[in-house]
């Protein structure tokens, strides 16, 4: 086996953990990801640090909780100076490249304040979350979001004859109507129609090819490639033949209970009344959208087969760690909700598969672990893989190498996820000021506690209620669990989250020396100084 020296980090967007057959799904078959799982470890209880694209990804890219990096919502910039995975890896002379989506917004005001030009070497890295960009594609309409890096895919489509003012919109996210009219993929009623773009020219296939091209061009310098797909995120429109591979009868039973709609929790009442949630609560909507969502996942799995075949031919399974995950899930009608809000397992729990080529991981190949894992664990895992030093004062996650190697060791007691709903209009309905519009999940593997600032908490017992349909927060029988997890939340909140400029070793050294050189506080006389091996100031007699 060649020396392991590279990382291929694959991320899907809005992919539920329970829509992969290697994680137990029976309604869909994903044989290519199953193939990767057979070579590696499935992390069965992995939770993102926020169920929203931007803050979740900023946590992945910094190895830090949302409250630490401050990018709490889509479009909230990651502040200048926040240390990213790319910064850590460049110290080790490792290329940190992007092929696909980051949802990153640069801190342009901060860059201007510090005199950092966006087109400078440093400015380009700061603007792209520390990645060296091979291609950036956030899956957004480049006409409505200029500068959000949709032009590469549009140029590709035009080069293959798919012309128009905005080929991304007109081909990848539109369908043909019965009379030749163009129908928008944004409208859910069109979800079962085939996208106008052929499958081989869809964004999923295009990004796979761009990832292969990047890997094929690498020399001896070690690299990490973040191959980041935009699907199965909406618009829910799949190219043929994936658009009609599945029907309503293929969907798993919807996970919701009438009791959820009878809740007395004002925030949950307001959330279920939101437009996109009322839409997805309708059976006919889920019956149309769900099969298209499955088709997009099936296409992604087929592209994983093409990618893995290439890696086998190129010998890259010998020298490359391969990681597959998503940035969050999709409620898809569960709990009377759409989108990816809140902390139900349909949204905050993700699939995570890691194939580690190193011999130390041989004993765990094809296994699954139920250890509580967080998205922020990947950054320290990659740093350790490349031989870098541990940085616990910066990286709040922990390396997963011990779990990959089958080592028995103490692990975390709870997983944390955060949600800032200050930009959601539901906060007006419940009378919560934007500064208090915060939710925090604390999950211990069985009990899931949700702190709702200024409102009462939520509590679910996933052992007796795996569907998370019964809120137990007001049940006196659960008072001890409520108090225990409330204290766990308070303990986590009291930790250092921003002391990143001094390592623990430096802090310990300062404590042993007590005072900085030349500073002498509280000594009575010369003898007291000498007793502690302190130097008397030059020229002083005592």
Secondary structure, 3 states (H helix, E strand, C coil): CCCCCEEEEEEEECCCHHHCHHHCCCCCCCHHHHHHHHHCEEEEEEECCCCCHHHHHHHHHHCCCHHHHCCCCCCCCECCCCCCHHHHHHCCCCEEEEEECCCCCECHHHHHHHCCCCCCHHHHHHHCCCCEEEEECCCCCCCCCCCCCCHHHHHHHHHCCCCCCCHHHHHHCEEECCCCCEEECCCHHHCCCCECCCHHHCHHHHHHHHHHHHHHCCCCCCEEEEEEEEEECCCCCCCCCHHHCCCHHHCCCCCCCHHHHCCCCHHHHHHHCCHHHHHHCCHHHHHHHHHHHHHHHHHHHHHHHHHHHHHHHCCHHHCEEEEEEECCCCCCCHHHCCCCCCCCHHHHEECEEEECCCHHHHHHCCEEEEEEEECCHHHHHHHHHCCCCCCCCCCCCCCCHHHHCCCCCCCCCCEEEEEECCCCCHHHHCCCCHHHCEEEEEECCCEEEEEECCCCCEEEECCCCCCCCCCCCCCHHHHHHHHHHHHHHHHHHCCCCCCCCCCHHHHHHHHHHCCCCCCCCCCCCHHHHHHCCCCCCCCCCC
